[in-house]
């Protein structure tokens, strides 16, 4: 063991010299790991380093200041667990006044409190061949029990479920708690409750729970929701493969809302009747949407409630959806009260859903888009009503994903031009609707609101293709017209 006492100054406190410090090693990435190496409570180390913005994102070589524990203004003596060459057991004066030895940390701390043990006090370090200092010896300081760590973790050591864990799992729990301060009684209580519910799992599933707890950064709300899932009779009734699938996504999406929504999905017959492969896909989609914080949460919550809420009446279905051009992400199946999603876009395994343009669009945009069709009972028709229905569903999907309404320019270029393209599916219905003067007038009024231009039968195609930068009154950057009907999936 190496004893570091850098920054000792001959003039005492306030007389110059560096504060006690150590450096982050290549195998360390958070403050808890540094504290473990030094044998210090992580909170003491955090208090001594207010300059650290993220204690879970340290870099090798970064300086970590050591907490001061004596009353004379000098730095604390700190133990590190790297091995030192015993030939270095000599006191070396100079910058930092470093003392190195091979003694255990608790013994050295006691020795440094021994009168005359510090050469700067005029004494000689025992065991170095010098003459011991005169005078009676003070009682050695009590050794620090680094196995227990922070006193706030004491309730763990008295708990039967915690003591039943392997040494590695005990360390994982303690490190996770101390690396994510504050360590509150509620965190400890929720952690112990979770451990109690996890003790009957298979070894593999138990590891998933431990990894999930670590990934959640000991979030007490997450721990409470995961415990509720583990205690749920619906979970216990699953076969072994399905249990592993559920816990895998609970780990992959360590969010309190995600694990709660996964548990809500377990209550649904449509989920329990799915194959294992489709269960895995459904778990990924629900986990992804539930943990996504970048969009409109009201729309997402309303959308999820349609599948997993108490009074839900829709189900997720997975099929291979092939299209002549482009990618079909999903479609509403009103007769069967189902949303069909493209199974070819999501792999059937226990990994986290791969995040790419297709999967993000399907989960974050198509899901609320198609639910909007189901909620509004939209039918394909050759009229402005159907044109508006497709625009509304697109508007809802866009707002859900981006957390804001689209601008006029975004709406025109990403949706309206396509819906009015006679070669597209939607364009064919619009083309027929525009043959009716009354229906055409509705189209023209809508395009006028979007562009600020006067639109009629003679120029509507030119307006649709016009440069948004030339629209009057900066209409291009204003919010697009709000659609008629249910636009938040309530």
C-alpha positions in Angstrom: 0.0 0.0 0.0 1.2 3.5 -0.6 0.6 6.4 1.8 0.2 9.8 0.2 0.5 12.9 2.3 1.2 15.4 -0.4 1.1 19.1 0.3 2.6 19.1 3.8 4.2 22.4 4.4 6.8 23.4 7.0 5.0 26.6 7.8 1.7 25.0 8.6 -1.7 25.9 7.3 -2.0 28.8 5.0 1.8 29.0 4.3 1.8 27.6 0.8 2.2 24.2 -0.7 -0.3 22.1 -2.7 -3.4 20.6 -1.1 -3.5 16.8 -0.7 -4.4 15.3 -4.0 -4.4 12.1 -6.1 -4.9 11.5 -9.8 -7.6 9.4 -11.5 -6.2 6.2 -12.8 -6.9 4.6 -16.2 -9.2 2.0 -14.6 -11.3 4.6 -12.8 -14.2 6.5 -14.3 -16.2 7.8 -11.3 -15.6 9.2 -7.8 -16.8 6.1 -6.1 -14.0 4.0 -7.6 -11.4 6.6 -6.4 -13.0 6.6 -3.0 -12.8 2.8 -2.8 -9.1 2.9 -3.7 -8.4 5.5 -1.1 -10.5 3.9 1.6 -12.6 7.1 2.0 -16.3 7.8 2.1 -17.3 9.0 -1.3 -19.3 11.9 0.1 -16.2 13.2 1.9 -14.4 13.0 -1.4 -17.2 14.8 -3.2 -17.3 17.6 -0.6 -13.6 18.2 -1.1 -14.1 18.5 -4.9 -16.9 20.9 -5.6 -15.2 21.7 -8.9 -16.1 18.3 -10.4 -19.3 18.7 -12.5 -20.0 15.1 -13.1 -18.7 12.6 -10.5 -19.5 9.7 -12.8 -17.5 11.0 -15.8 -13.8 11.3 -14.6 -10.8 11.2 -16.9 -7.5 9.5 -16.3 -5.0 11.9 -14.8 -7.7 14.3 -13.5 -6.7 15.7 -10.1 -8.8 14.7 -7.1 -8.4 16.8 -4.0 -8.3 14.8 -0.7 -10.5 15.8 2.3 -8.8 17.4 5.3 -9.3 15.4 8.4 -6.8 16.8 10.9 -7.2 20.1 12.8 -3.8 21.6 12.1 -4.6 22.7 8.5 -2.6 19.9 6.9 -4.0 17.5 4.3 -5.5 14.2 5.2 -3.3 11.1 5.0 -4.8 8.9 2.3 -4.4 5.3 1.4 -4.1 4.1 -2.2 -4.1 0.5 -3.2 -1.3 0.3 -5.7 1.8 -1.6 -4.6 4.9 0.4 -3.8 8.5 -0.9 -4.0 9.6 -1.4 -0.4 12.9 0.2 -1.3 11.0 3.5 -1.4 10.4 3.4 2.4 12.4 6.5 3.1 11.2 10.0 3.7 11.9 12.2 0.7 11.8 16.0 1.3 10.9 18.4 -1.6 7.8 19.6 -3.3 4.8 17.8 -1.9 6.8 16.2 0.9 5.6 12.7 -0.1 6.0 9.8 2.3 5.8 6.3 0.8 5.6 3.0 2.5 4.3 -0.5 2.2 2.1 -0.5 5.4 -1.6 -1.0 5.4 -3.7 2.1 5.5 -5.2 1.7 8.9 -1.9 0.9 10.5 -0.3 3.9 8.9 -3.1 6.2 10.0 -2.6 5.0 13.5 1.2 5.5 13.2 0.8 9.0 11.9 -1.2 9.8 15.0 1.6 8.4 17.2 3.5 11.3 18.9 6.8 11.8 17.1 6.0 9.5 14.2 6.0 12.3 11.7 9.6 13.3 10.9 8.5 16.9 10.5 7.6 16.8 14.2 11.1 15.8 15.1 10.5 12.1 15.4 11.5 9.1 13.4 9.2 6.7 11.6 9.2 3.4 13.5 10.9 0.6 11.7 13.4 2.8 9.8 16.4 2.3 12.1 16.1 5.8 13.8 15.7 6.6 17.5 12.2 6.7 18.7 11.0 10.1 20.0 10.8 10.5 23.7 7.5 10.8 25.6 4.5 8.6 26.2 2.7 7.2 23.2 -0.8 8.3 22.4 -3.4 5.7 21.9 -3.5 4.6 18.2 -6.4 6.0 16.3 -9.1 3.4 15.5 -8.9 1.7 12.2 -11.4 2.7 9.5 -13.7 -0.2 8.5 -13.6 0.4 4.7 -15.7 -2.8 4.1 -18.7 -0.9 5.4 -18.0 2.3 3.6 -20.2 5.3 4.3 -22.2 5.2 7.6 -25.3 5.8 5.6 -25.0 2.4 4.1 -25.1 0.7 7.5 -28.7 -0.5 7.1 -27.5 -2.7 4.2 -25.1 -4.6 6.4 -27.8 -5.6 8.8 -30.2 -6.8 6.1 -30.5 -10.5 5.4 -31.3 -10.1 1.7 -28.2 -7.9 1.2 -26.0 -10.3 3.2 -27.2 -13.2 1.0 -25.8 -11.5 -2.1 -22.4 -12.4 -3.5 -19.5 -10.2 -2.6 -19.6 -8.8 -6.2 -23.3 -7.9 -5.9 -22.8 -6.4 -2.5 -20.1 -4.2 -3.9 -22.2 -3.3 -7.0 -25.1 -2.1 -4.7 -22.8 -0.1 -2.4 -20.9 1.5 -5.3 -24.1 2.4 -7.2 -25.6 4.1 -4.1 -22.4 6.0 -3.2 -21.7 7.0 -6.8 -25.2 8.6 -7.1 -25.6 10.9 -4.0 -27.4 11.7 -1.9 -27.7 8.4 -0.2 -31.1 8.9 1.4 -33.1 6.6 3.7 -35.7 6.3 0.9 -33.0 5.0 -1.5 -31.8 2.5 1.0 -35.3 1.3 1.8 -36.3 1.0 -1.9 -33.1 -0.8 -2.6 -33.6 -3.4 0.1 -37.2 -3.9 -1.0 -36.0 -4.6 -4.5 -33.4 -7.1 -3.3 -36.1 -8.9 -1.4 -38.2 -9.3 -4.5 -35.3 -10.4 -6.6 -34.0 -13.2 -4.4 -36.2 -15.9 -6.0 -35.0 -15.3 -9.6 -32.7 -17.5 -11.6 -29.1 -16.6 -11.6 -29.3 -15.0 -15.0 -32.4 -13.0 -14.2 -31.0 -11.9 -10.9 -28.0 -10.5 -12.7 -30.3 -8.5 -15.0 -32.0 -7.0 -12.0 -28.6 -6.1 -10.5 -27.5 -4.6 -13.8 -30.8 -2.7 -14.1 -30.3 -1.2 -10.6 -26.9 0.0 -11.6 -28.0 1.4 -14.9 -30.9 3.3 -13.1 -28.3 4.9 -10.8 -30.2 3.7 -7.8 -33.3 5.8 -8.7 -35.7 4.9 -5.9 -38.8 5.3 -8.2 -37.3 2.9 -10.6 -36.4 0.4 -7.8 -40.0 0.6 -6.5 -41.5 0.0 -10.0 -39.2 -2.8 -10.7 -40.0 -4.4 -7.4 -43.7 -4.1 -8.3 -43.1 -5.8 -11.6 -41.2 -8.7 -9.9 -44.0 -9.2 -7.4 -46.7 -9.1 -10.1 -48.5 -12.4 -10.5 -48.6 -11.7 -14.3 -44.8 -11.6 -14.3 -44.5 -14.7 -12.2 -46.8 -16.6 -14.6 -44.5 -16.0 -17.6 -42.3 -18.7 -18.8 -38.6 -18.4 -18.2 -37.8 -17.0 -21.7 -40.5 -14.4 -21.4 -39.3 -13.4 -17.9 -35.8 -12.9 -19.2 -37.2 -10.8 -22.1 -39.1 -8.5 -19.7 -36.1 -8.0 -17.4 -33.7 -7.4 -20.3 -35.8 -4.5 -21.5 -36.2 -3.2 -17.9 -32.4 -3.1 -17.8 -32.0 -1.7 -21.3 -34.5 1.2 -20.5 -33.6 2.0 -16.8 -36.4 4.6 -16.5 -39.1 4.5 -13.9 -41.8 5.2 -16.4 -40.5 2.5 -18.8 -40.5 -0.3 -16.2 -44.0 0.8 -15.0 -45.3 0.7 -18.5 -43.8 -2.7 -19.1 -45.6 -3.9 -16.1 -48.8 -2.4 -17.4 -48.4 -4.2 -20.6 -48.1 -7.6 -18.8 -51.7 -7.1 -17.8 -52.9 -7.2 -21.4 -54.1 -10.4 -23.1 -52.8 -9.2 -26.4 -49.3 -9.2 -25.0 -49.5 -12.5 -23.3 -50.9 -14.1 -26.4 -48.0 -13.0 -28.6 -45.1 -15.2 -29.5 -41.8 -14.7 -27.7 -40.4 -12.9 -30.7 -43.3 -10.5 -30.8 -43.2 -10.0 -27.1 -39.5 -9.0 -27.5 -40.5 -6.5 -30.2 -43.4 -5.0 -28.1 -41.2 -4.7 -25.0 -38.6 -2.7 -27.0 -41.1 -0.3 -28.5 -42.8 0.4 -25.2 -39.5 0.8 -23.5 -38.2 3.2 -26.2 -41.3 5.4 -26.2 -41.6 5.4 -22.4 -38.0 6.6 -21.8 -37.9 9.1 -24.7 -37.8 12.6 -23.2 -37.4 14.7 -26.3 -41.0 14.8 -27.5 -44.5 15.7 -26.5 -45.2 13.7 -23.3 -48.9 14.3 -23.4 -49.3 12.7 -26.8 -47.0 9.8 -25.9 -48.9 9.1 -22.6 -52.2 9.3 -24.4 -50.9 7.0 -27.1 -49.6 4.4 -24.7 -52.8 4.4 -22.7 -54.6 3.2 -25.8 -52.6 -0.1 -25.6 -51.7 -0.6 -21.9 -54.1 1.7 -20.0 -56.8 0.3 -17.7 -59.5 0.9 -20.3 -57.4 0.3 -23.4 -59.0 -1.3 -26.4 -56.2 -1.5 -28.9 -53.4 -4.0 -29.4 -50.0 -4.1 -31.1 -49.6 -6.5 -33.9 -46.4 -7.4 -35.8 -46.4 -8.3 -39.5 -44.0 -8.1 -42.4 -45.2 -5.0 -44.3 -43.8 -4.8 -47.8 -44.1 -1.8 -50.1 -43.4 -1.2 -53.7 -41.3 1.9 -52.8 -39.9 3.2 -49.6 -40.6 1.7 -46.2 -43.9 1.0 -44.6 -43.6 1.5 -40.8 -47.1 0.6 -39.7 -50.8 0.9 -40.4 -54.0 1.1 -38.5 -56.3 -1.9 -38.5 -59.6 -0.4 -37.3 -61.8 -3.6 -37.7 -59.4 -5.6 -35.5 -58.7 -2.7 -33.1 -55.0 -3.1 -33.8 -51.9 -1.2 -34.8 -49.8 -3.2 -37.2 -46.1 -2.5 -37.1 -43.4 -3.7 -39.5 -41.7 -6.7 -37.8 -38.8 -6.6 -40.2 -37.6 -3.3 -38.6 -37.1 -4.6 -35.1 -35.0 -7.7 -34.2 -36.5 -10.4 -32.0 -33.9 -10.6 -29.2 -33.2 -9.2 -25.8 -30.9 -6.5 -26.9 -31.9 -2.8 -26.7 -33.7 -1.7 -29.9 -31.2 -0.4 -32.4 -31.7 3.3 -32.8 -31.7 4.4 -36.4 -33.9 6.4 -38.8 -36.3 3.6 -39.3 -36.8 2.4 -35.8 -36.9 5.9 -34.4 -39.6 6.9 -36.9 -41.6 3.8 -36.3 -41.6 4.1 -32.5 -41.6 7.8 -32.0 -43.7 9.0 -35.0 -45.6 6.1 -36.6 -47.0 4.9 -33.3 -48.8 8.1 -32.4 -49.6 8.8 -36.1 -51.5 5.6 -36.6 -53.2 5.7 -33.2 -54.6 9.1 -34.2 -56.2 7.4 -37.2 -57.7 4.8 -34.9 -59.0 7.4 -32.4 -60.6 9.5 -35.2 -62.0 6.6 -37.1 -60.5 7.9 -40.4 -61.7 6.4 -43.7 -60.1 6.7 -47.1 -62.4 9.0 -49.1 -62.1 11.3 -52.1 -62.6 14.5 -50.2 -60.9 17.2 -48.1 -62.0 15.5 -44.9 -59.7 12.6 -45.7 -56.9 14.9 -46.8 -57.2 16.7 -43.5 -57.2 13.4 -41.6 -53.9 12.4 -43.1 -52.5 15.8 -42.4 -53.7 15.6 -38.8 -52.1 12.2 -38.2 -48.8 13.4 -39.6 -49.1 16.6 -37.5 -49.6 14.5 -34.3 -46.7 12.2 -35.2 -44.4 15.2 -35.9 -45.4 17.0 -32.7 -44.9 13.8 -30.6 -41.4 13.2 -31.9 -40.2 16.8 -31.9 -42.1 18.2 -29.0 -43.4 21.2 -31.0 -45.8 21.9 -33.9 -44.3 21.9 -37.4 -43.7 25.1 -39.2 -45.6 26.0 -42.4 -42.5 25.2 -44.4 -41.9 21.8 -42.8 -45.6 20.9 -43.3 -45.5 21.9 -46.9 -42.3 20.2 -47.8 -42.6 17.1 -45.6 -46.2 16.3 -46.1 -48.6 18.5 -48.1 -46.6 18.3 -51.4 -46.7 14.5 -51.1 -50.4 14.4 -50.3 -51.1 16.5 -53.4 -48.7 14.5 -55.6 -51.0 12.7 -58.1 -48.6 9.8 -58.3 -48.8 9.1 -54.5 -51.6 7.1 -52.9 -52.9 10.2 -51.1 -52.5 12.3 -54.2 -55.0 10.1 -56.1 -57.8 10.8 -53.6 -56.9 14.5 -53.5 -57.0 14.7 -57.3 -60.6 13.3 -57.3 -61.6 15.7 -54.5 -60.3 18.7 -56.4 -62.7 18.0 -59.2 -65.5 19.1 -56.9 -65.6 22.9 -56.7 -66.9 22.8 -53.1 -64.2 20.4 -52.0 -61.6 22.3 -54.0 -62.4 25.6 -52.2 -61.5 23.9 -48.9 -58.1 22.9 -50.3 -57.4 26.4 -51.5 -58.4 28.0 -48.1 -56.0 25.6 -46.3 -53.1 26.4 -48.7 -53.8 30.1 -48.2 -53.5 29.8 -44.5 -50.2 27.9 -44.8 -48.5 30.2 -47.3 -50.2 33.6 -46.9 -51.0 33.6 -50.6 -54.3 33.9 -52.4 -54.9 30.5 -53.8 -57.4 29.4 -56.5 -57.7 26.8 -59.3 -55.4 28.7 -61.5 -52.4 28.8 -59.2 -52.6 26.2 -56.5 -50.0 24.0 -58.1 -47.6 26.9 -58.3 -48.2 27.8 -54.7 -47.5 24.3 -53.5 -44.2 24.3 -55.4 -43.3 27.9 -54.5 -40.2 28.9 -52.4 -41.2 29.3 -48.8 -38.7 32.1 -48.4 -41.1 34.2 -50.7 -44.2 33.6 -48.7 -45.8 36.8 -47.3 -45.3 37.8 -43.7 -42.7 35.1 -43.0 -45.4 32.5 -43.1 -42.8 29.8 -43.7 -41.5 30.0 -40.1 -44.9 30.3 -38.4 -46.6 27.2 -36.9 -48.6 25.3 -39.5 -52.4 25.4 -39.3 -53.7 23.2 -36.4 -55.7 20.3 -37.8 -59.3 19.6 -37.0 -60.3 16.7 -34.7 -58.5 14.9 -31.9 -54.9 16.1 -32.2 -53.3 14.7 -29.0 -54.7 11.1 -29.0 -56.8 11.8 -25.8 
